[in-house]
Amino acid sequence: MTSKKSTKIDISHPDEANCTIVGVLEQVEPDQPSHGRKIALILHGTMGHKDYLFQKRLALRLPIDSFRFDFRGNHESGGKWKQGGFAEDVQDLVAVVAYLRNEYGYEVDMVVGHSRGSVVGMHWLCTSEEGKRVSTFVNASGRYRMHRIYDGTEKWKDEFDSKGYHEWKVTVARKPVIQRIYPEDLEEFSRWDSSIVWDWFPSSIDVLTIHGLADKTVPPFDAIIYARAFGQRNPGTHNLHLIEEADHNFTGCQDEVASCILEWLETRKHGRPRRVMYAGLLAVGFDNLRRSHRVVSLLSCGSCYFFKLSMTCNCPPPPRTRIFRKCSSWVVDALPPTS
């Protein structure tokens, strides 16, 4: 049996002078031709890198080839980082897709994004022809309400007034990094149009949204908004997975996130789940969910509009009535479905 192969690749950026995008190609069968083969793209978040959180762990466990890379200005890639540079990130993604297509003959079949990487991935899927041919997308900790980037930035006012920017000190790949955030960066960030998913996200793509209920960076309600947007397309194309104790970066839960994605992919082999997320109805309080299950997979039936806490539970669905009750297996929303 041929073992997997990891190859580090440098991609000269076609739209940015003196900028090289650095990534890692994981090949399941490196001795076989890559032309026409499916590949997954794994996209990191703000001030992250290609190997942090669950990204590398997932790449090593995926049943298909994958490519993960550092966006410009991050870790090993060249160029300048900008807090509001979503458009530049999309350019990076376009450059990567073109390289994998032209040099290897790959066809992108899956996109996995965390936080900012998820927002970038959604935009590419909505606006590119190749994005329309992708079959699966994983939205982990993705932000929808972009204006909430201003939350907590009041404390930067003195720096903005005195220096014109805020110095953001973080650790990336065990190295200290300092980046500057300007007021115009926050404005550019807040103006990014995440609502594009309502009208332009391909209806054929199956989506898994994963979010931590302890996320203090992107409120969990953003996952509900995305779930509603994705769930209003075709029945059976969206699942929502909430992890109670997980923060924005899924600290201590990273293997769990990778396992959740793999289990979801395995389920798809047998067809879309019979019970799927219907996001128009999530009046169920998170406190109720927390008291019941640590990890919650919320799914609903398009005909009964109920929420199931366990994919393995065989309890019969509750009646289609205006009720609200909670037991060990079911949480039923009292609201009618949206049209």
JONORWO-V108349 format. One record per backbone hydrogen bond with DSSP energy under -1.0 kcal/mol. NH is the residue of the N-H (numbers start at 1). CO is the residue of the C=O. E is the energy in kcal/mol with one decimal. If there is no record, write none. Layout:
nh	co	e
NH	CO	E
NH	CO	E
//
This chain:
nh	co	e
5	27	-2.1
7	25	-2.4
9	23	-3.0
11	21	-2.9
13	19	-2.8
19	16	-1.1
21	11	-3.2
23	9	-2.5
24	68	-2.9
25	7	-3.1
26	66	-3.1
27	5	-2.7
32	29	-1.9
36	105	-3.1
37	34	-2.3
39	107	-1.7
40	65	-2.3
41	110	-2.5
42	67	-2.1
43	112	-3.3
48	45	-2.0
52	49	-1.3
55	52	-1.7
58	54	-2.8
59	55	-2.4
60	56	-2.2
61	58	-1.2
62	58	-1.6
66	26	-2.2
67	40	-2.5
68	24	-1.8
70	22	-2.5
73	78	-2.2
74	71	-1.9
77	74	-2.3
78	20	-2.1
85	82	-1.4
86	84	-1.6
89	85	-1.8
90	86	-2.4
91	87	-1.9
92	88	-2.1
93	89	-2.2
94	90	-2.5
95	91	-2.3
96	92	-2.2
97	93	-2.5
98	94	-2.3
99	95	-2.1
100	96	-2.5
101	97	-2.0
102	98	-2.9
103	99	-2.9
104	100	-1.1
106	100	-2.0
107	37	-2.5
109	39	-2.7
110	39	-1.4
111	136	-1.8
112	41	-3.1
113	138	-2.7
114	43	-2.0
115	140	-3.2
117	114	-2.1
119	115	-1.7
120	116	-2.4
121	117	-2.4
122	118	-2.4
123	119	-1.8
124	120	-2.2
125	121	-2.4
126	122	-2.0
127	123	-1.4
128	124	-1.7
133	130	-1.3
134	131	-1.3
135	109	-1.9
136	109	-1.7
137	206	-2.3
138	111	-2.5
139	208	-2.8
140	113	-2.5
141	210	-2.6
146	144	-1.7
148	145	-1.8
149	146	-1.8
150	147	-1.8
151	148	-1.6
153	150	-2.2
156	153	-2.0
157	154	-1.7
160	156	-2.6
161	157	-2.6
162	158	-2.3
163	159	-3.1
164	159	-1.4
166	181	-2.8
168	179	-3.5
170	177	-2.8
172	175	-3.0
175	172	-1.4
177	170	-3.5
179	168	-2.4
181	166	-2.7
185	182	-1.1
186	182	-1.4
187	183	-1.8
188	184	-2.4
189	185	-2.5
190	186	-2.6
191	187	-1.3
192	189	-1.4
194	192	-1.2
197	194	-1.3
198	195	-1.6
200	196	-2.4
205	202	-1.0
206	135	-2.6
207	237	-2.9
208	137	-2.3
209	239	-2.8
210	139	-2.4
211	241	-2.0
213	243	-2.6
214	246	-2.0
215	212	-1.4
222	219	-2.1
223	220	-1.2
225	221	-2.0
226	222	-2.3
227	223	-2.4
228	224	-2.1
229	225	-2.2
230	226	-3.0
231	227	-2.6
232	228	-1.2
233	230	-1.3
237	234	-1.4
239	207	-2.2
240	298	-1.2
241	209	-3.4
242	296	-3.1
243	211	-2.2
244	294	-2.8
250	247	-1.3
253	250	-2.5
257	253	-2.1
258	254	-2.0
259	255	-2.4
260	256	-2.3
261	257	-2.1
262	258	-2.2
263	259	-2.6
264	260	-2.1
265	261	-2.3
266	262	-2.2
267	263	-2.2
268	264	-1.8
270	267	-1.4
271	268	-2.0
276	300	-2.0
277	238	-2.5
281	278	-1.2
289	285	-1.4
290	286	-2.5
291	287	-1.7
293	289	-2.6
296	242	-3.1
297	309	-1.0
298	240	-2.1
300	276	-2.2
305	301	-2.7
307	331	-1.5
308	299	-2.2
309	329	-1.8
321	319	-1.8
323	321	-1.8
327	330	-1.9
331	307	-1.7
332	325	-1.5
//
